[in-house]
Amino acid sequence: MSNAIYVIEIALVPLLVLRRTRAFAVCAAILFLVAIETAAREWFFGLISLNMLLLFCERDYNRRLVGVFAAALAGLLLMRWGVFPEVMFQ
């Protein structure tokens, strides 16, 4: 399984560079990121990675979703400061 993960990560890079396969690669990378981050529960890394992946889209999704990303990151920061209760996974 670990070999498949790094092979997928490496294989998606050239697909992101090529204009013809970019839309597929962005969708595949987002699905892959969601799958990995669901198990790893690294919310900050997942949000930042998703934000960077959206830079490859033809439309400017980062500008449209800046409020969503800011709210999510602010929520994580407030959890760290103890204002919000921490989310625990059993």
C-alpha positions as semicolon CSV with decimal commas, in nm:
position;residue;x (nm);y (nm);z (nm)
1;M;0,000;0,000;0,000
2;S;0,277;0,245;0,085
3;N;0,443;0,180;-0,250
4;A;0,118;0,254;-0,431
5;I;0,085;0,584;-0,247
6;Y;0,422;0,720;-0,349
7;V;0,381;0,590;-0,705
8;I;0,046;0,772;-0,736
9;E;0,199;1,090;-0,594
10;I;0,484;1,077;-0,846
11;A;0,259;0,979;-1,138
12;L;0,020;1,271;-1,085
13;V;0,292;1,534;-1,119
14;P;0,348;1,508;-1,496
15;L;-0,027;1,487;-1,548
16;L;-0,065;1,821;-1,369
17;V;0,196;1,980;-1,594
18;L;0,042;1,870;-1,924
19;R;-0,252;2,089;-2,024
20;R;-0,441;1,800;-2,186
21;T;-0,448;1,589;-1,868
22;R;-0,456;1,867;-1,609
23;A;-0,831;1,857;-1,533
24;F;-0,819;1,482;-1,474
25;A;-0,504;1,512;-1,264
26;V;-0,654;1,785;-1,043
27;C;-0,964;1,574;-0,976
28;A;-0,758;1,262;-0,914
29;A;-0,517;1,447;-0,684
30;I;-0,803;1,598;-0,483
31;L;-0,968;1,258;-0,440
32;F;-0,634;1,108;-0,345
33;L;-0,570;1,389;-0,098
34;V;-0,912;1,343;0,063
35;A;-0,850;0,970;0,096
36;I;-0,509;1,020;0,255
37;E;-0,614;1,304;0,485
38;T;-0,924;1,117;0,603
39;A;-0,697;0,849;0,743
40;A;-0,412;1,078;0,853
41;R;-0,633;1,355;0,997
42;E;-0,380;1,625;0,912
43;W;-0,630;1,904;0,850
44;F;-0,382;2,190;0,812
45;F;-0,168;2,006;0,557
46;G;-0,480;1,894;0,370
47;L;-0,620;2,247;0,345
48;I;-0,291;2,392;0,226
49;S;-0,243;2,110;-0,027
50;L;-0,597;2,152;-0,156
51;N;-0,538;2,524;-0,190
52;M;-0,225;2,458;-0,398
53;L;-0,398;2,198;-0,613
54;L;-0,671;2,447;-0,699
55;L;-0,405;2,669;-0,857
56;F;-0,393;2,420;-1,147
57;C;-0,761;2,471;-1,232
58;E;-0,855;2,690;-1,526
59;R;-1,106;2,883;-1,315
60;D;-0,993;3,085;-1,015
61;Y;-1,137;2,868;-0,740
62;N;-0,889;2,999;-0,484
63;R;-1,034;3,349;-0,508
64;R;-1,388;3,213;-0,476
65;L;-1,304;2,990;-0,178
66;V;-1,071;3,224;0,011
67;G;-1,337;3,279;0,279
68;V;-1,389;2,906;0,325
69;F;-1,016;2,840;0,358
70;A;-0,972;3,137;0,593
71;A;-1,261;3,020;0,814
72;A;-1,129;2,663;0,826
73;L;-0,776;2,776;0,912
74;A;-0,909;3,021;1,172
75;G;-1,112;2,737;1,325
76;L;-0,799;2,523;1,348
77;L;-0,610;2,810;1,508
78;L;-0,888;2,872;1,760
79;M;-0,888;2,501;1,846
80;R;-0,515;2,518;1,910
81;W;-0,562;2,823;2,136
82;G;-0,835;2,645;2,331
83;V;-1,122;2,872;2,227
84;F;-1,296;2,589;2,039
85;P;-1,303;2,235;2,174
86;E;-1,065;1,999;1,999
87;V;-1,205;1,746;1,757
88;M;-1,114;1,399;1,878
89;F;-1,124;1,085;1,670
90;Q;-1,180;0,753;1,839
